[in-house]
Amino acid sequence: MQGIVRNGVRIDDSFAEAFPMAATGVIVTAPTRKWANQAAQVATGYATSVIGCDCEAGVDCELSEDQTPDGRPGVRLLFFAFSAKGAEKALVNRVGQTILTCPGTALFSAFDGDLKIKIGDSMRQFGDKWQTSKAIDGRRFWRVPVMDGEFFVESQVGVLKKTVGGGNLLIMGADWESTMRATEAGVAAIHAVPDAIMPFPGGIVRSGSKVGSQYKGMSASTNDAYCPTLKGVTKTALEDDIGCTLEIVIDGLSDEAVRAAMRAGLKAIIDMGPETGAKRVGAGNYGGKLGPFHYHLKDLLP
């Protein structure tokens, strides 16, 4: 349902419905920016949705040498799962296969959290009893020997038990190019908001889903109401001037982080205007019956 217009962009009188999750975060450093970013890319890969992945993950921000514990280029990575146990399993596997293996990296906990999970304590066994421990300012680290020197990794990493997953914006435009232009502007604005990530490729998902399917055993299927090619054969939510829909999904360490991210994205999309960008912005929900976090677009307008 549409009810508001800002700078020519139609804003649905709707809300995004999000869910409670657990989250953990790490700071990964490397000798160069190239290798810090390479570690980030592989560590957060295949982590778009907990529907089919072990977690939802992304880069919160890049860190300069004066922002990291060891004075090297770094990245802050966030990982979201349905439970602290799920976050631990995902992070142990991902650190072991992507950070331990990546040349020159070291790993530190990004925050204290509500409880701790054993990351370095799990990695240490790779050292085959050649590993050594080190205490710095009350924090324990492991020095695991590897072929390029050593993997320096914090023994335990913090987990926050009350975080939010599933904030979202539906961006609708005349064609793929204009819709993508507006969506990318939204992604860039959201990326500048701390404590929030967008887990899908480049922060954008084209295959928005609805609950259920005509096929037995499928828990989710294409959101046909927002598919432009189905306007003539389904109960569409799209007007004649809409030819493309893209979605930004947001996970955040707090309710306010998701709210701030959605607000920033919405502002960037509205500022671009409908001539070169989006004609309409909406949000996905389940009628308010499943997720306790509701983000009404009218409350987030600039």
JOTAVEN-V105325 format. One record per pair of residues at least 24 apart in sequence whose C-alpha atoms are under 8 Angstrom apart, sorted by the first residue. I is the first residue (numbers start at 1). J is the second residue. If there is no record, write none. Layout:
# JOTAVEN-V105325
I & J
I & J
This chain:
# JOTAVEN-V105325
4 & 298
6 & 270
7 & 270
7 & 271
7 & 273
7 & 274
8 & 270
8 & 273
8 & 274
8 & 279
9 & 270
9 & 273
9 & 274
9 & 278
9 & 279
9 & 280
9 & 281
10 & 279
10 & 280
10 & 281
11 & 280
11 & 281
11 & 282
11 & 297
11 & 298
12 & 280
12 & 281
12 & 282
12 & 283
12 & 297
13 & 282
13 & 296
13 & 297
13 & 298
14 & 282
14 & 283
14 & 296
14 & 297
14 & 298
15 & 282
15 & 283
15 & 284
15 & 285
15 & 294
15 & 295
15 & 296
15 & 297
16 & 166
16 & 167
16 & 168
16 & 169
16 & 283
16 & 284
16 & 285
16 & 293
16 & 294
16 & 295
16 & 296
16 & 297
17 & 166
17 & 167
17 & 168
17 & 284
17 & 285
17 & 286
17 & 288
17 & 290
17 & 291
17 & 292
17 & 293
17 & 294
17 & 295
18 & 164
18 & 165
18 & 166
18 & 167
18 & 285
18 & 291
18 & 292
18 & 293
18 & 294
19 & 164
19 & 165
19 & 166
19 & 290
19 & 291
19 & 292
19 & 293
20 & 82
20 & 162
20 & 163
20 & 164
20 & 165
20 & 291
20 & 292
20 & 293
21 & 80
21 & 81
21 & 82
21 & 83
21 & 161
21 & 162
21 & 163
21 & 164
21 & 165
22 & 80
22 & 81
22 & 82
22 & 83
22 & 84
22 & 87
22 & 159
22 & 160
22 & 161
22 & 162
22 & 163
22 & 164
23 & 78
23 & 79
23 & 80
23 & 81
23 & 84
23 & 87
23 & 159
23 & 160
23 & 161
23 & 162
23 & 163
23 & 253
24 & 78
24 & 79
24 & 80
24 & 87
24 & 110
24 & 113
24 & 157
24 & 158
24 & 159
24 & 160
25 & 76
25 & 77
25 & 78
25 & 79
25 & 109
25 & 110
25 & 111
25 & 157
25 & 158
25 & 159
26 & 76
26 & 77
26 & 78
26 & 107
26 & 108
26 & 109
26 & 110
26 & 111
26 & 157
27 & 68
27 & 74
27 & 75
27 & 76
27 & 77
27 & 107
27 & 108
27 & 109
27 & 110
28 & 74
28 & 75
28 & 76
28 & 77
28 & 99
28 & 105
28 & 106
28 & 107
28 & 108
29 & 68
29 & 70
29 & 72
29 & 73
29 & 74
29 & 75
29 & 105
29 & 106
29 & 107
30 & 72
30 & 73
30 & 74
30 & 103
30 & 104
30 & 105
30 & 106
31 & 72
31 & 73
31 & 104
31 & 105
32 & 72
32 & 73
33 & 73
33 & 74
35 & 102
35 & 103
35 & 104
35 & 105
36 & 73
36 & 74
36 & 75
36 & 105
37 & 74
37 & 75
38 & 102
39 & 98
39 & 99
39 & 102
39 & 105
40 & 75
40 & 77
42 & 98
43 & 94
43 & 95
43 & 98
43 & 99
44 & 77
44 & 79
47 & 199
47 & 200
48 & 199
48 & 200
48 & 201
49 & 199
49 & 200
50 & 81
50 & 82
54 & 81
54 & 86
54 & 90
55 & 79
55 & 80
55 & 81
55 & 86
55 & 87
55 & 90
56 & 80
56 & 81
56 & 199
57 & 197
57 & 198
57 & 199
58 & 197
58 & 198
58 & 199
59 & 197
60 & 191
60 & 194
60 & 195
60 & 196
60 & 197
61 & 191
61 & 192
61 & 194
69 & 108
76 & 110
78 & 197
80 & 165
80 & 251
83 & 161
84 & 159
84 & 160
84 & 161
88 & 117
88 & 118
88 & 119
91 & 119
92 & 118
92 & 119
92 & 122
92 & 123
95 & 119
96 & 123
100 & 151
103 & 148
104 & 148
104 & 149
104 & 151
105 & 151
105 & 152
106 & 151
106 & 152
106 & 153
107 & 152
107 & 153
107 & 154
108 & 153
108 & 154
108 & 157
109 & 154
109 & 156
109 & 157
109 & 158
110 & 157
110 & 158
111 & 157
111 & 158
111 & 159
112 & 157
112 & 158
112 & 159
113 & 158
113 & 159
113 & 160
113 & 161
114 & 158
114 & 159
114 & 160
114 & 161
115 & 158
115 & 159
115 & 160
116 & 156
116 & 157
116 & 158
116 & 159
117 & 156
117 & 157
117 & 158
117 & 159
118 & 155
118 & 156
118 & 157
119 & 153
119 & 154
119 & 155
119 & 156
119 & 157
120 & 153
120 & 154
120 & 155
120 & 156
121 & 155
121 & 156
122 & 155
160 & 253
162 & 253
162 & 254
163 & 252
163 & 253
163 & 254
163 & 255
164 & 251
164 & 252
164 & 253
164 & 254
164 & 255
164 & 258
164 & 293
165 & 250
165 & 251
165 & 252
166 & 249
166 & 250
166 & 251
167 & 249
167 & 250
167 & 251
167 & 258
167 & 259
167 & 262
167 & 295
168 & 247
168 & 248
168 & 249
168 & 250
168 & 262
168 & 283
168 & 284
169 & 247
169 & 248
169 & 249
169 & 262
169 & 266
169 & 281
169 & 282
169 & 283
169 & 284
170 & 245
170 & 246
170 & 247
170 & 248
170 & 281
170 & 282
170 & 283
170 & 284
171 & 245
171 & 246
171 & 247
171 & 248
171 & 278
171 & 280
171 & 281
171 & 282
172 & 242
172 & 243
172 & 244
172 & 245
172 & 246
172 & 278
172 & 279
172 & 280
172 & 281
172 & 282
173 & 241
173 & 242
173 & 243
173 & 244
173 & 245
173 & 274
173 & 277
173 & 278
173 & 279
173 & 280
174 & 241
174 & 242
174 & 243
174 & 244
174 & 278
174 & 279
175 & 242
175 & 243
175 & 244
176 & 243
176 & 244
178 & 276
178 & 277
178 & 278
179 & 244
179 & 245
179 & 246
179 & 277
179 & 278
180 & 246
180 & 277
181 & 276
181 & 277
182 & 268
182 & 269
182 & 272
182 & 276
182 & 277
182 & 278
183 & 246
183 & 247
183 & 248
183 & 269
183 & 278
185 & 265
185 & 268
185 & 269
186 & 264
186 & 265
186 & 266
186 & 267
186 & 268
186 & 269
187 & 248
187 & 265
188 & 265
189 & 261
189 & 264
189 & 265
189 & 268
190 & 261
190 & 262
190 & 264
190 & 265
191 & 261
193 & 257
193 & 260
193 & 261
193 & 264
194 & 257
195 & 252
195 & 253
195 & 254
195 & 257
196 & 250
196 & 251
196 & 252
196 & 253
196 & 257
196 & 258
196 & 261
197 & 250
197 & 251
197 & 252
198 & 248
198 & 249
198 & 250
198 & 251
199 & 249
199 & 250
199 & 251
200 & 248
200 & 249
203 & 248
203 & 249
204 & 246
204 & 247
204 & 248
204 & 249
205 & 246
205 & 247
205 & 248
205 & 249
206 & 245
206 & 246
206 & 247
208 & 246
208 & 247
242 & 279
255 & 293
259 & 295
259 & 300
262 & 300
263 & 300
263 & 301
263 & 302
266 & 300
266 & 301
266 & 302
267 & 301
267 & 302
